[in-house]
Amino acid sequence: MSEHLLLGVAAIIVLGVSAQWFAWRLRLPSILLLLLFGFLAGPITGIIEPDVLFGDLLFPVVSISVAIILFEGGLTLRLSELPKVGDVIFRLISVGALLTWGLAALSAHYIVGLNWPLSALLGAILIVTGPTVIGPLLRQVRPKGEVAAVLKWEGILIDPVGAVLAVLVFEAILEGEISQVPAAIAFGVLQTMFIGVIGGLLAAGILVLFMRRFWIPDHLQNGVALLLAIGSFAISNLLHPEAGLLTVTVMGLALANQNWVSIKHIVEFKENLTILLIGVLFIVLASRLQLADISSLGWSSVLFVLVLIVVIRPLAVLVSTFRSRLDGRSRLFLTWMAPRGIVAASVASVFSFELAEAGHIGAESIVPLTFLVIVGTVLFYGLTAAPAARR
């Protein structure tokens, strides 16, 4: 039994790194090969069985890994970029997010045929974009102006927003009070913002203080930073579900914009760790897909993805950037860039599993639909981003 577990864990790491290397060699978005490798290793060959390998630890491990990825994302944010595009970013993660949620929920209900509660949940999950996908695409196409900064900030900040919204909808579904979601959202967002901002600033302040006083030796600074990120994430989640994602994002943001201590080595460590975690997570989550669920997806699901790309995203961007400083070219590129990634995949996997366990009919369709959106958006934006940037 132990040999089987060892082989499974080793296979996950090998496939996760190998897929990213092959993607680099073939100049393809790594997420596509990660999903392919995970699908082959899971439902096709049965080499990897995440539920057997990890048991009840599966989703806690996934949650902590996502937190580390968002912490690394926060470390890339610079407040100096906000004066020019801060208003656009705020509108994209507020007005744009709500518009995307509402239209995606309507589309899921009327196009795919999901019931209203599951449609609302899927819409909330699909608010998030993928910073781990957007980053490589931006490096590849190099758009002009401030649009790269807008996409980077949106991709990182929208993740905790979408995750919190999905949690509130999920809890309303379990309690059978979906009509109470609007009021719960307002209160839940305020709680999340308070806990996330305070927790993130406190964790960053402790790390800076300890490093400035030389209370942490150089060889332990990466470990202590990881300790504080995971610890603050767990405590924040105990206080309010998914508040930990905002906490680690704020912690990274605060560390990146202070001048008291150098964090270059921490940034490099987190970048390398994030690459490994992204590979592992996509292999694990893709290998949990069931052939029956995938085969159940029809042309209506493909139409749903197309509506997300060519209708909902452009509409959300046009409303959010109305009378902004961005020129027409930048606004056009924003409408053409909203790939989904690891946060959408992980949140969908957790909530779909728990709803299915609670006996909610149709919950099993959330994960394959989400993965279809991930594949469809990554393929579409990966192939069209460069031409869109040149227009």
N, C-alpha and C positions, 0 to 999 in steps of 0.2 A: 504493500500500500504506500509506504513512504517513498519507494522508488518511483511509483506512478505520479505522486505529488511533485517530486523533484523534477521529473521529466516535463510535467505540465508547466511549472513555473519557469524552467529553463527555456521551454519552447516559446512562451510569451515574450520573454526578453529578447531572444534571438530573432523572432519574427518581427518584433517592434522595431528593432534597430535595422534589421535587414531591409524591411520595407522602405524605411526612410532613405537608406543608402541607394537602393534601386531607383527610388523616385528622384533622387538627386542626379543619378547617372542618366536617367531618361528624361529629365527636365519636366517631371509631372508633379502636380500637387501631392505631397506625401500622404495626405488623408485618404486619397483614392486607393493607393496600394495597401495602406494599413487596413482599410475596410475589407479589401479583397482578401488579404492574407488571413484576417480574422475570420472571415466567412468560410474560407477553405479549411481553416484549422478547427472550426467549431462544427456547424451543422453539416458540412460536407464530409469531412474525414473523422470527426470526433476525437481528434488529438487533444484538444483543449476543452475542458468542461469547467468553466469558471465557478459554477455553483457547487461543484464537488470539491474543487481545489480550495476555495476560500470559505465556503459555508456562509455563516451569518456575518463574517467579516468583510464580505464582498463590497457591499455598498458603503460602509464606513471607510474602507480603503479608497474607494472611488472618490468619496467626498473630500477626504484629506488631500488626495492627489490634485483634484480640481482647485482646492484652496491654494496649494503651492503654485499652481500654474497662474492663478490670478494675482498672487503675491508678486511673482516675477513680472507680470504685466504691469502692475502698479509701479514697479521700479523703473519702467521705461517712460513714465509720464512726466512732463515738464510743465510747471505752472507758467513759465514764460510764454507758452504757446496759447494761453487762454485769452489774453486781451483782444486778439484778432478774431478768434473763432469760438469763444466761450458761449456766446448766446446761441449759436447754431448747435453746439454740442448739447446744451441744456434742453433745447427744444426737441432734438432728436431722441433724447433719452426720457422725455416726458410726453409731449404731444405726439411725437412720432411713434413712441412705444405703445401708447394707448390706441392710436389709430391702427397700428399693425395688429395689436391684439384683437381689436374688434373685428376688423376685416378678415383676419385669418380665421377667427372663430366662425364667422358667417360662412366663409368659403368651406371650412371643414364640415359644417352642417349641411349646406345645400349642395355641395359638389361631391364630397366623399360619403356623406350620409351618416356621420357620427351624431349621437344625441347631443343635446345642448351642453350638459356638464362636461363631457369629454371634449367637445369642440372648444369650450372656453379654456380648458386645461391645455390642449394642444396649441391654441393661439398664444397663450402665455409663454409656453416653452419656446415657441418659434420667434418670440421677440428678440432673443439673444442672437448676436452674430458671433463669428469665430475669430478672435484676435490672433489665434495661432495659425489661422489660414490667411487672414488679411495681411499680416506682416510679410510673409514670403511673397504674396502677390504684389504688394506695394514696392518691395525691393526689386521685383522683376520689371514692373511697368514704369516706376518712378514718375508719378503724376506731378504736374507743376502746381505751384501755389500752396495754399494752406489745406488743401483737401486731404493730404496724407495725415496731417495732424488730427483733423476732424474724424477720420475713419479710425485712427488708432485710439483716440479717447472714447469714441462711441463704442468700439468693439470691446473695450475693457470695462467701462462703466455700465454698459447695458446688461452685462452678465449678472451681477447681483440684483439689478432691477427685475429682470425677467425671472430669475430664480425665486425671488421673494413673491412676486406676483403668482407664479406657479404654485408655490406653497400655500398661499391664501386660497386659491381656487381649489386645490387638492383637499385642504381641510374642510372647505365648504361642501365639497362633494361627499366626503366621508360622513359629515354631520347632516347631510340632506338639506342644506340651507344655501343653495346656490344663489338665491335671490338676495342674500345678504352680502354678496361679494363686494359691491361698490363701497359700502360703509366699512367693511373689514379692510379693504385696500388702503383707504385713507389713514386709518389708525395703524395698520401694520407697517406702512411705509414710514410713518413718523417714528415708530418704535425702532425699526431697522436702521434708519438714518442716525438716530441718537446713539444706539448701541454700537453701530458700525464705526461712526466717526470717533466717538470717545474711546472705544476699544482699540482702534487702529492707531490713534495718536498716542495713547498710553503705551502700547507695545513698542512703537517706534521710539518714543521718548526713553523708555527703559534701556533699549539697545544702545541708543546714542550715549546715554549717561554712562553706561558700563564701559563702552568702548573709549569714551573720552577720558574716563578716570583710570583706564588701563586695568580694569578689573577682569577683563577677558583676554587670555593669551591669543596671539594671532592665529594659532592652529585650531582654536575652538570658536572663532567668531562666526564662521559659516554655520556651525552646528547650533550655536546659541540663537542666531537669527532664525533658523528653521524651527527651533524649539518655541520661540516666542510667536512665530507665525501660526504654528499648529495649535499651540496652547490658547492663544487669543481667539482663534477660529472656533475651537471646541467650546470655550466659555461663552462666547457670543451666541453660538447656536443653542446652548442651554437656556440662555435668556430669551432668545427669540429665534424660531427656525429660519435658517439660511442667512441670518444677520452676519454670520461669520465670513461669508464671501465679501461683503462690503468692508468688514474689519480688516481682512488681509490686503484688500485693494488699497484702503486708506493707509495702512501701515507701509506698504511699498511706496505709495505716492509721497508720504511724509519723509521717508528715508531718502528718496531720490532728490528731494528739493531742499535738503538741509546742507549746511556748509561746515558743520562742526567736525565731522569725521569722514574719512574716505570709505566708500562702500563698493568700490570698483571690484574687489575680489568677491564680494557677496553677490553682485550682479552676475559676474561670470559663472560662479558656482550655480546660481539659480537657473541661468540660461541652459547650462549643460544638463542639470537635473530635469528641467522642464521638457527637454527633447526626449529624454528617456521615459518620463511619465506619460507624455502624449502617445508615444508608441505603445506602451503597455496598456493604457486605458482603451485605446481604439481596438487593439487586438482582443482584449477581454470583453468589451461590450459588443463588438461585432460577432464574436464567437458565441454569444448568448442568443443570437437570432435563431428563430425556428423556420425551417423550410416551409411549413404550412402557412405561417404568418406572411412570409414574403410572397408566396404564390397567390395569396388572397388579394394582393394589391392589383387593382385593375387600372384601366385608362383614366378613370376618374381621379385616381391618386396622382397620375402624371399631370393631368389638367390642374389639379390643386397646386402642384409645384410651379407650374407655368404662371398661374395667377399670382402666386407669391412674388415671382420674379418680375413680371412685366406689368403688373397692375398695382399690387399692394406696396411694394418697396418704392417705386417712383412716386406714388401718391403721398406716402408718408414723408418722403424727402422734400417734395415740392411744397407741402404745407409747412414743414418745419423750417425750411430755408426761405420762406416768403419774406421779401424786403430785407434780406440779410446782405452782408458785405460780399458774399460769394458771387463770382461771375457765373454766367450761364454755363460755361464749360465745366466749371467745378461742380455745379449743381447736377449737371448731366452725369458726371462720373460718379457722384454720390448715389444717384439712382441705380447705378449699374454695379454696386458693390455691397452685397450683404450675404456672404456665405455663412452657413451655420457650421458649428464645430463641436468640440468636445463637451462644452457645458450643456448644450441642447441634448446631446446623446446621453450624458450621465443623468441629467434631471429626468428625461423621459424614461430611462431604464428604471430608475428608483420608483417613480410614481406609478408607472404601468404595473410593475411587480406588486406593489402594495395594494393597488386598486383591484387587480386580479385576485389577490389573496382575500380581499374583502368581498369578492363575489360580484363586482361590477361588470356587467356584460359589455363587451366591446373594448375593454381596457387593453387587451392584448394587441390591438391594432395601433396603439400610440407609438410603440417603438419602431416597427417597420416603416410607418409613415414618416417618423422623424428621420430615420436613416435614409429614406428615399429623398427627403428634402436636403439632407446634408450632401449626398452624392450629386443630386441634381444641381444644387446651387454652386458647389465647388466646380463641377464640370463646366457649367454655363459661364460663371464669372472667370474661371481660369482660362477659358478659351477666348473670351470676349473682352477681358480687362484691358489688354494692350491696345486693340483698335479703339476702344472707348476713350482711353487716355489721350490718344492722338487726335481725336475729333475736335 
